[in-house]
Structures are given as structure tokens and as C-alpha cells.
Amino acid sequence: MAERTGAIVVGAGGGRRMGGVEKAFLSVGGRPLIAHSVSVFHSFAEVDEVCLVVSEQSVERARRLARELGWAKVSAVVAGGAERQDSVRAGLDALHACEWVLVHDAARPLVTPDLVRRGLAAAQRCGAAVAATPVRDTLKRASAAAELPEVLENVDRTALWAAQTPQVFRAHILREAFETLGAAAGALTDDGAVVQAAGNRVFLFEGDSANLKVTVPGDVAIVEALLSARSAS
């Protein structure tokens, strides 16, 4: 029997930097933001089920969206927690006997099947794999918040990578990492960090520079342009 794979799409964050609009349901390219990434996972043959993690007040809204769009693979819609890692753990608990799990931010609508495929292949080799791209910009460490922060140090970028999602794990590794760290997991900003803090090795696979995260209102126009260009090609 083939090993089952589940995807957790995390969209429980509020809209503080988006003018009060809940990010997961922000209209991007004529669709709710969360719909773009869920559609990719839903159509990907190797993904057996998808769990949506949204804010508590949006659980029923997400369930209606899943019904309207015919997402038969959406096996659960659950409420997220106070911290991102609380949300991921809620999604992990809702999956049904999956040996592999992909964790993806709903705020990254430009994920592609090829990126998902690379992530699964990498995780199957090493157990824990994170999408990432090499840092290309010059990095500077500066003084604390001020009108004109002073440069204190130029940071060598040679071995630095910018993490993305999806992040892919053998499910028991991620579960055991959450159990090991307990509440301390909440202070970590991504799942790879949770797994590594629990004593596991984590590896990187090639991400995609177009796999942008919608964080502030200005990001929407960029993402919509990329979505339009992708549709045209």
C-alpha cells in the first residue's frame, strides 16, 4: 500500500498589515488568496488529503469555499492557534494516518506542482526538507530602530538561504518534534526550525524566486501580475 501524503495549508493569520482584511480570504486575481495554493495541492496526484487551517471565525467560511470549489481532498478545516506553530500542530492532528506531510503558507499563492514535486522527492531522501533560495542581496546589520539606522556590520551572505514553503517532512518526525519542544515551539518561525531544535537534521531543496509571500498590500499587485503572466504562458 502506498504511503499517504497530506498537505496542511496554514492561513490563520490576521489582517493587521492588510488593512484589517483577513489575509486567507483576500481577493487576489479574482479568487480568495487561500484558493490558489489549495488548488495546486488538490490537483497534485501524490497528495491524498488537504487540511485547511484558518481563524476560528472563518472555519465555516472555508468549509463553504471547499464545497463550492469541489475540493474533495479537503478532509478537514480546523481553527488555528495563537502562534503559527499552534496552527500547524492543529493541522497535523487533523490528518488521517499520513506518512508524509507538506506544510504550506496560504500567503504563498504562487506555489507550483514542480515545487511540490521537488519537495516530496527531497524529503523522501532525507526525512525533512525546506524550500529555500540563496540570499542574493547585500545584507547589513544595523543599530536598533532609529530614523536612520547605522550600519554596524556587513553580513557575509555566502551560505545564507531564505526559507519558503512548502516544507516537507516524514510525519512522525514533525509530530515528535512538537512533542519534544512543547510550548517552546511557539517561539520558532517555521517548521524546519522546530524539527531541527528537536535534534533532527533538516535539508534544503531549491525553492522558486516567484514563490512570493503576500505580507503587505503592495505585494498583491506583484502577485497578480505574476499570476496573469503565468496564465498567459
Rosetta silent file (secondary structure, phi, psi, omega in degrees, C-alpha in Angstrom):
SEQUENCE: MAERTGAIVVGAGGGRRMGGVEKAFLSVGGRPLIAHSVSVFHSFAEVDEVCLVVSEQSVERARRLARELGWAKVSAVVAGGAERQDSVRAGLDALHACEWVLVHDAARPLVTPDLVRRGLAAAQRCGAAVAATPVRDTLKRASAAAELPEVLENVDRTALWAAQTPQVFRAHILREAFETLGAAAGALTDDGAVVQAAGNRVFLFEGDSANLKVTVPGDVAIVEALLSARSAS
SCORE:     score description
SCORE:     0.000 S_00000001
   1 L     0.000  131.612 -178.338    0.000    0.000    0.000 S_00000001
   2 L   -66.075  145.918  177.439    1.381    3.426   -0.998 S_00000001
   3 L   -70.338  135.700 -178.321    2.328    5.806    1.768 S_00000001
   4 L   -81.898  145.137  179.138   -0.239    8.563    2.230 S_00000001
   5 E  -122.925  131.083  176.889    0.689   12.230    1.869 S_00000001
   6 E  -117.983  150.111  176.012   -1.169   15.110    3.465 S_00000001
   7 E  -118.497  134.174  175.553   -0.872   18.853    2.915 S_00000001
   8 E  -110.306  118.764  177.451   -1.550   21.464    5.586 S_00000001
   9 E  -105.620  114.208 -171.537   -2.345   24.927    4.205 S_00000001
  10 E   -98.654  117.040  179.801   -1.978   27.451    7.008 S_00000001
  11 E  -140.588   42.232 -174.843   -3.995   30.649    6.721 S_00000001
  12 L   -92.458   -2.398 -177.484   -4.963   31.520   10.285 S_00000001
  13 L   -70.000  152.705  178.944   -3.123   34.833   10.474 S_00000001
  14 L   -79.340 -173.495 -176.384   -5.000   38.088   10.907 S_00000001
  15 L  -113.748   33.831 -174.836   -5.030   41.076    8.572 S_00000001
  16 H   -55.923  -41.870 -178.364   -3.154   43.616   10.677 S_00000001
  17 H   -94.925    4.737  179.904   -0.865   44.620    7.797 S_00000001
  18 H  -114.660   29.943  177.295   -3.570   44.159    5.135 S_00000001
  19 L    69.920   25.946  177.514   -5.886   46.911    6.280 S_00000001
  20 L    86.952   -1.724  177.797   -7.906   44.607    8.533 S_00000001
  21 L   -85.621  129.079  179.746   -8.844   42.143    5.766 S_00000001
  22 L   -61.764  122.680 -168.908   -8.242   38.520    6.757 S_00000001
  23 H   -58.561  -42.105 -175.540   -5.353   37.506    4.546 S_00000001
  24 H   -59.401  -27.108 -176.294   -6.528   33.998    3.637 S_00000001
  25 H  -111.255   13.366  174.592   -9.699   35.407    2.069 S_00000001
  26 L   -64.421  135.467  179.212   -8.187   38.491    0.473 S_00000001
  27 E   -75.426  119.507  179.294   -9.185   38.673   -3.199 S_00000001
  28 E  -132.019  116.758 -177.962   -6.113   38.079   -5.357 S_00000001
  29 L    63.241   29.285  178.039   -6.582   37.583   -9.079 S_00000001
  30 L    81.707    7.403  179.692  -10.319   37.270   -8.556 S_00000001
  31 E  -135.504  154.872  173.332  -10.060   34.403   -6.061 S_00000001
  32 E   -58.764  141.389 -176.977   -9.530   34.142   -2.295 S_00000001
  33 H   -51.087  -44.225 -176.390   -5.798   34.041   -1.598 S_00000001
  34 H   -63.632  -25.936 -175.737   -6.007   30.595    0.002 S_00000001
  35 H   -66.140  -30.859 -176.261   -7.687   29.135   -3.099 S_00000001
  36 H   -63.617  -50.156 -177.857   -4.595   29.478   -5.279 S_00000001
  37 H   -73.849  -38.478  179.897   -2.344   27.170   -3.247 S_00000001
  38 H   -61.066  -38.890  179.488   -5.094   24.744   -2.238 S_00000001
  39 H   -60.325  -37.219  178.516   -5.968   24.223   -5.905 S_00000001
  40 H   -65.638  -48.403 -179.861   -2.376   23.176   -6.619 S_00000001
  41 H   -65.234  -37.704 -178.577   -2.297   20.632   -3.780 S_00000001
  42 H   -64.488  -35.628 -177.639   -5.768   19.369   -4.648 S_00000001
  43 H   -86.119   -7.698 -176.277   -4.778   18.675   -8.253 S_00000001
  44 L   -83.279  119.000 -170.902   -1.458   17.047   -7.350 S_00000001
  45 L   -59.008  -35.221 -175.127   -1.861   13.269   -7.673 S_00000001
  46 L   -76.265  -11.896  177.584    0.587   12.394   -4.889 S_00000001
  47 L   -90.253  120.911 -176.512   -1.339   14.431   -2.295 S_00000001
  48 L   -88.783  -33.052  179.854   -4.074   12.296   -0.732 S_00000001
  49 E  -152.417  156.874 -177.927   -5.691   14.851    1.559 S_00000001
  50 E  -129.446  134.964  174.297   -5.556   18.533    2.427 S_00000001
  51 E  -114.951  128.624  176.430   -6.242   20.227    5.761 S_00000001
  52 E   -98.068  133.116  176.692   -7.053   23.933    5.866 S_00000001
  53 E  -117.580  114.861 -176.831   -6.125   25.878    8.991 S_00000001
  54 E  -130.122  177.860  177.385   -7.915   29.223    9.298 S_00000001
  55 L   -66.055  156.058 -176.718   -9.018   31.583   12.043 S_00000001
  56 H   -57.202  -38.923 -177.820  -11.741   30.297   14.334 S_00000001
  57 H   -74.521   -9.723 -177.463  -14.310   32.725   12.931 S_00000001
  58 H  -110.104    7.613 -178.350  -13.582   31.600    9.344 S_00000001
  59 H   -59.022  -49.431 -178.398  -13.850   27.816    9.711 S_00000001
  60 H   -66.747  -36.074  177.257  -17.368   27.634    8.263 S_00000001
  61 H   -60.717  -42.893  179.016  -16.445   30.104    5.531 S_00000001
  62 H   -67.546  -36.526  177.301  -13.540   27.866    4.478 S_00000001
  63 H   -64.280  -40.458  177.465  -15.765   24.800    4.522 S_00000001
  64 H   -63.426  -42.050  179.084  -18.238   26.532    2.209 S_00000001
  65 H   -60.446  -42.881  179.161  -15.397   27.514   -0.116 S_00000001
  66 H   -61.569  -41.161  178.441  -14.194   23.897   -0.249 S_00000001
  67 H   -66.471  -44.635 -177.521  -17.706   22.708   -1.152 S_00000001
  68 H   -63.326  -36.068 -177.393  -18.202   25.422   -3.774 S_00000001
  69 L   -94.141    2.550  175.583  -14.886   24.682   -5.482 S_00000001
  70 L    67.979   36.104 -179.655  -15.270   20.904   -5.295 S_00000001
  71 L   -82.411   81.616 -177.293  -12.191   20.257   -3.198 S_00000001
  72 L   -65.338  -24.677 -178.785  -12.897   16.608   -2.443 S_00000001
  73 L   -79.223  -10.592  178.178   -9.413   16.142   -0.968 S_00000001
  74 E   -73.860  102.681 -174.887  -10.052   18.687    1.773 S_00000001
  75 E   -89.593  -18.384 -178.236  -10.590   16.260    4.633 S_00000001
  76 E  -157.788  146.578  169.560  -10.646   18.834    7.441 S_00000001
  77 E  -127.220  119.008 -174.723  -10.938   22.549    8.143 S_00000001
  78 E  -127.595  159.677  178.510   -9.707   23.463   11.606 S_00000001
  79 E   -81.896  138.351  176.535   -9.143   26.594   13.656 S_00000001
  80 L   -80.519  179.049 -178.124   -5.600   27.812   14.129 S_00000001
  81 L  -112.378 -168.525 -177.070   -3.998   28.910   17.373 S_00000001
  82 L   -67.059  -36.038  179.676   -2.336   31.982   18.811 S_00000001
  83 L  -113.465  157.634 -179.738    1.035   31.165   17.219 S_00000001
  84 H   -55.403  -41.660 -176.993    1.822   29.775   13.784 S_00000001
  85 H   -68.469  -26.739  172.775    3.129   26.547   15.273 S_00000001
  86 H   -63.936  -37.983  179.911   -0.141   26.049   17.175 S_00000001
  87 H   -67.887  -43.255  179.314   -1.869   26.207   13.790 S_00000001
  88 H   -63.236  -42.555 -179.912    0.485   23.715   12.172 S_00000001
  89 H   -64.394  -37.910  176.652    0.057   21.303   15.041 S_00000001
  90 H   -62.141  -40.744  177.606   -3.744   21.579   14.778 S_00000001
  91 H   -66.942  -40.002  179.363   -3.498   20.720   11.086 S_00000001
  92 H   -62.783  -40.528  179.732   -1.151   17.827   11.755 S_00000001
  93 H   -67.158  -23.019 -176.981   -3.558   16.371   14.308 S_00000001
  94 H   -87.742  -12.751  178.800   -6.390   16.538   11.755 S_00000001
  95 L   -73.517  154.017 -175.118   -4.640   14.470    9.070 S_00000001
  96 L  -106.744   97.517  172.388   -5.574   10.808    8.723 S_00000001
  97 L    50.605   48.829  177.650   -2.629    8.403    9.020 S_00000001
  98 L   -92.645  134.371  177.674   -0.341   10.254    6.591 S_00000001
  99 L   -82.907  -25.580 -179.463    3.290    9.162    6.404 S_00000001
 100 E  -126.172  146.225 -179.999    4.346   12.411    4.704 S_00000001
 101 E  -138.731  132.068  172.938    3.210   15.965    5.349 S_00000001
 102 E  -105.350  132.231  176.862    3.682   19.181    3.405 S_00000001
 103 E  -112.949  125.660 -176.044    3.194   22.440    5.312 S_00000001
 104 E  -136.262  142.672  176.777    2.442   25.490    3.195 S_00000001
 105 E   -82.279  127.991  175.967    1.526   29.106    3.907 S_00000001
 106 L   -58.647  -24.456 -178.495   -1.738   30.210    2.299 S_00000001
 107 L   -74.783    0.581  175.553    0.002   33.561    1.804 S_00000001
 108 L  -111.977   84.297 -173.886    2.211   31.992   -0.898 S_00000001
 109 L   -79.714   -6.828 -174.557   -0.253   31.613   -3.799 S_00000001
 110 L   -99.222   16.989  174.794    2.376   31.015   -6.496 S_00000001
 111 L   -59.614  145.629 -177.692    3.421   27.535   -5.404 S_00000001
 112 L  -120.985  158.428  174.732    3.735   25.195   -8.392 S_00000001
 113 H   -56.827  -36.318 -179.718    3.352   21.438   -8.898 S_00000001
 114 H   -64.100  -38.897  178.344    7.057   21.288   -9.749 S_00000001
 115 H   -65.953  -41.721  177.071    7.969   22.853   -6.399 S_00000001
 116 H   -62.589  -42.367 -179.342    5.733   20.364   -4.570 S_00000001
 117 H   -62.534  -44.320  179.146    7.277   17.505   -6.530 S_00000001
 118 H   -63.740  -38.815 -179.669   10.820   18.606   -5.663 S_00000001
 119 H   -64.436  -44.800  178.726    9.903   18.934   -2.010 S_00000001
 120 H   -63.617  -42.372 -179.737    8.474   15.439   -1.776 S_00000001
 121 H   -62.875  -41.371 -179.993   11.461   13.954   -3.589 S_00000001
 122 H   -66.181  -45.571 -178.839   13.893   15.740   -1.250 S_00000001
 123 H   -63.801  -36.139  179.908   12.030   14.720    1.917 S_00000001
 124 H   -67.765  -19.936  175.523   11.874   11.116    0.788 S_00000001
 125 H   -85.199  -35.153 -169.295   15.669   11.170    0.596 S_00000001
 126 H  -127.881  -10.013  176.898   16.377   12.868    3.932 S_00000001
 127 L    94.715  -27.518 -178.646   13.192   12.995    6.051 S_00000001
 128 E  -152.460  116.532 -174.538   12.955   16.783    6.422 S_00000001
 129 E  -138.769  136.323 -175.425   13.277   19.285    3.563 S_00000001
 130 E  -120.875  129.825  173.627   12.603   23.024    3.343 S_00000001
 131 E   -66.237  137.223 -179.264   12.151   25.076    0.168 S_00000001
 132 E  -159.665  155.875  175.737   14.704   27.890    0.083 S_00000001
 133 E  -125.685  145.281  178.409   16.510   30.261   -2.252 S_00000001
 134 E   -61.649  140.507  176.637   20.061   31.610   -1.906 S_00000001
 135 L   -71.417  125.598 -177.237   20.224   35.143   -0.499 S_00000001
 136 L  -107.519  -21.841 -178.290   21.289   37.453   -3.340 S_00000001
 137 L   -79.703  152.805  171.505   21.011   40.890   -1.718 S_00000001
 138 L   -68.866  132.967 -177.341   23.799   42.526    0.256 S_00000001
 139 E  -108.910  137.715  179.762   22.961   42.154    3.960 S_00000001
 140 E  -132.124  131.892  172.682   23.732   44.728    6.632 S_00000001
 141 E   -89.824  130.096 -172.917   23.305   44.502   10.383 S_00000001
 142 E  -122.903  169.406  178.087   22.150   47.869   11.732 S_00000001
 143 L   -68.055  167.183 -179.447   21.595   49.648   15.021 S_00000001
 144 L   -59.463  164.228 -174.556   18.285   49.432   16.846 S_00000001
 145 L   -41.684  128.065  178.178   15.232   51.248   15.487 S_00000001
 146 L  -160.145  168.329  179.798   16.026   54.842   14.660 S_00000001
 147 L   -60.593  -40.247  176.817   15.174   57.363   11.976 S_00000001
 148 L  -131.202   87.469  179.931   18.413   56.484   10.208 S_00000001
 149 L   -57.550  139.382 -179.329   19.746   53.140   11.478 S_00000001
 150 L   -91.954  137.073  177.099   23.523   52.986   11.384 S_00000001
 151 E   -70.757  124.168  179.077   25.260   50.084    9.638 S_00000001
 152 E  -101.165  -29.054 -173.979   27.192   48.078   12.222 S_00000001
 153 E  -161.633  142.649  170.872   28.299   45.148   10.111 S_00000001
 154 E   -95.574  124.251 -172.258   28.173   43.778    6.573 S_00000001
 155 E   -93.183  128.784  177.422   26.958   40.186    6.761 S_00000001
 156 L   -66.725  121.424 -176.400   28.546   37.510    4.591 S_00000001
 157 L   -95.096    2.349 -170.444   25.708   36.055    2.505 S_00000001
 158 L   -50.846  -46.187 -174.974   27.717   33.161    1.048 S_00000001
 159 L  -108.789   20.309 -176.856   25.962   30.386    2.977 S_00000001
 160 L   -97.505  138.727  178.967   22.651   32.160    3.666 S_00000001
 161 E  -129.198  147.717  175.710   19.310   30.980    2.296 S_00000001
 162 E   -99.201  119.341 -176.661   15.809   32.460    2.515 S_00000001
 163 E   -75.600  145.974  175.595   13.287   29.844    3.642 S_00000001
 164 E  -128.736 -170.321  164.583    9.948   29.393    1.906 S_00000001
 165 E  -126.919  154.673   14.501    7.149   26.866    1.997 S_00000001
 166 E   -77.044  153.508  170.601    6.262   24.127    1.284 S_00000001
 167 E  -118.108  132.956 -166.413    8.288   22.402    3.963 S_00000001
 168 E  -123.807  134.535 -174.296    8.054   18.628    3.771 S_00000001
 169 E  -141.973  151.609  161.709    8.561   16.027    6.490 S_00000001
 170 E   -66.704  127.896 -167.007    8.088   12.421    7.372 S_00000001
 171 H   -56.904  -39.382 -175.828    5.048   12.955    9.575 S_00000001
 172 H   -67.960  -27.255  177.594    6.349   11.195   12.681 S_00000001
 173 H   -66.226  -44.542 -179.957    9.451   13.427   12.688 S_00000001
 174 H   -68.402  -42.336  178.616    7.317   16.575   12.797 S_00000001
 175 H   -59.743  -48.485 -177.311    4.921   15.117   15.392 S_00000001
 176 H   -65.716  -32.781  177.857    7.734   14.025   17.681 S_00000001
 177 H   -64.737  -43.628  176.797    9.436   17.415   17.327 S_00000001
 178 H   -62.252  -41.102  179.643    6.293   19.190   18.532 S_00000001
 179 H   -65.362  -38.980 -179.313    6.000   16.745   21.437 S_00000001
 180 H   -66.809  -43.704 -174.555    9.651   17.256   22.379 S_00000001
 181 H   -83.982  -28.622 -178.233    9.546   21.065   22.319 S_00000001
 182 H    59.053 -135.809 -176.577    6.066   21.589   23.727 S_00000001
 183 H   -63.021  -23.569 -178.839    5.233   25.265   24.231 S_00000001
 184 H   -63.817  -21.097  179.069    8.754   26.279   23.179 S_00000001
 185 H   -62.650  -26.914 -177.544    7.819   25.510   19.564 S_00000001
 186 H   -62.948  -22.807 -178.742    5.687   28.655   19.528 S_00000001
 187 H   -82.869   -8.357 -176.741    8.757   30.882   19.522 S_00000001
 188 L   -96.408  142.759 -169.408   10.066   29.361   16.272 S_00000001
 189 L   -93.152   -9.794  173.603    9.027   30.860   12.961 S_00000001
 190 L  -148.935  167.454 -172.382    8.988   27.824   10.703 S_00000001
 191 H   -72.353  -31.959  175.295    8.564   24.084   10.870 S_00000001
 192 H   -59.680  -37.802  178.781   12.104   23.308    9.810 S_00000001
 193 H   -66.180  -37.052  177.376   13.309   25.193   12.888 S_00000001
 194 H   -62.566  -48.411 -178.297   11.008   23.094   15.098 S_00000001
 195 H   -63.612  -41.452  179.896   12.339   19.850   13.644 S_00000001
 196 H   -68.270  -39.884 -179.847   15.961   20.997   13.928 S_00000001
 197 H   -63.960  -23.562  178.354   15.510   22.233   17.518 S_00000001
 198 L   -85.848    4.400  174.190   14.308   18.751   18.422 S_00000001
 199 L    99.497   11.628 -179.552   17.645   17.325   17.286 S_00000001
 200 L   -99.596  155.476  174.630   16.893   16.321   13.696 S_00000001
 201 L   -83.802  140.102  179.850   18.812   17.180   10.550 S_00000001
 202 L  -126.779  136.118 -177.201   17.000   19.451    8.087 S_00000001
 203 E  -119.168  162.932 -179.329   17.958   19.902    4.445 S_00000001
 204 E  -109.272  144.119  168.551   17.115   22.461    1.759 S_00000001
 205 E  -122.746  159.839 -173.137   15.705   21.960   -1.703 S_00000001
 206 E   -63.873  119.782  176.109   15.581   24.542   -4.464 S_00000001
 207 L   -84.188 -155.313 -175.791   12.738   26.989   -3.984 S_00000001
 208 L  -140.813  125.570 -178.699   11.365   29.451   -6.504 S_00000001
 209 L   -62.740  -21.428  178.171   12.042   33.194   -6.587 S_00000001
 210 L   -85.287   -5.238 -177.504    8.449   33.695   -7.793 S_00000001
 211 L   -81.119   63.108 -171.654    7.060   31.864   -4.753 S_00000001
 212 L   -77.904  155.444  176.987    6.362   35.174   -3.039 S_00000001
 213 L  -105.735  127.890  176.570    4.581   35.715    0.257 S_00000001
 214 L   -78.158  112.755 -176.449    1.767   38.254    0.444 S_00000001
 215 L  -119.306  -42.831 -179.013    2.612   40.292    3.538 S_00000001
 216 L  -126.391  161.634 -176.387    1.639   43.915    2.843 S_00000001
 217 L   -52.048  -36.369 -179.180   -0.907   45.436    0.415 S_00000001
 218 H   -62.570  -21.736  179.839    1.777   46.282   -2.151 S_00000001
 219 H   -69.345  -25.639 -174.343    2.545   42.576   -2.588 S_00000001
 220 H   -62.293  -46.168 -178.811   -0.896   41.923   -4.090 S_00000001
 221 H   -61.973  -38.007  179.070   -0.237   43.781   -7.345 S_00000001
 222 H   -65.224  -46.655 -179.132    3.070   41.929   -7.826 S_00000001
 223 H   -64.394  -41.350  179.738    1.471   38.535   -7.230 S_00000001
 224 H   -63.843  -36.966  177.111   -1.459   39.341   -9.518 S_00000001
 225 H   -64.261  -41.807  178.984    0.964   40.327  -12.306 S_00000001
 226 H   -67.948  -39.375  176.601    2.837   37.046  -11.903 S_00000001
 227 H   -63.222  -41.145  179.047   -0.404   35.055  -11.874 S_00000001
 228 H   -64.623  -42.734  179.441   -1.529   36.834  -15.045 S_00000001
 229 H   -65.162  -38.340  179.181    1.790   36.169  -16.758 S_00000001
 230 H   -65.639  -41.286  178.930    1.640   32.516  -15.746 S_00000001
 231 H   -65.178  -38.828 -178.099   -1.895   32.159  -17.144 S_00000001
 232 H   -67.891  -29.395 -177.820   -0.899   33.821  -20.395 S_00000001
 233 L   -87.721    0.000    0.000    2.025   31.438  -20.898 S_00000001
